[in-house]
């Protein structure tokens, strides 16, 4: 597995950044009760590390939406595969995402949650591909900016693999090509 992946953000750097994000979130949400809403499956590793560092009362929930096929480019179509357990009306929602790319998924999520009458909606993403954005949406908190490369690890997959890598890596283009052209 190693020779197909280059380390982009080592584990220690991700963990350090998570602690910083958690203290920002803790400070901003002090005295409020937040629903931390993870988007399955990519956010789970980042989210579980993040919430352990946030020392305020919170509840967690999950949604699963799909905007990607089995390739590496956004289709623009967002479909709800699993909805929240909690009613979001009047609640403070912090969406947790693995990576914001075109921003389509996040825009869809923020509009949906606002439409359900949430009191506030913010997002915390592990990674931000800012240069790829094609809709106007705020990423309120994020760990690191990344470029155009396709990243895996720390929850992020390629064809459902690599989510368990304890660092963020870049999959070499020849590996992607091999599968995409099949
Ligand atoms: P967006 O709607 O912002 O274009 O896409 C967001 C979703 O696309 C992310 O939640 C993630 O599942 C997927 N995605 C975007 N860029 C990458 C990437 O570099 N690596 C992986 N594994 N997934 C990505």
Boltz pocket constraint, residues with backbone or C-beta under 6 A from the ligand:
constraints:
  - pocket:
      binder: B
      contacts: [[A, 42], [A, 67], [A, 68], [A, 72], [A, 74], [A, 97], [A, 98], [A, 99], [A, 100], [A, 101], [A, 102], [A, 103], [A, 104], [A, 105], [A, 106], [A, 148], [A, 149], [A, 150], [A, 151], [A, 152], [A, 156], [A, 157], [A, 158]]
      max_distance: 6.0
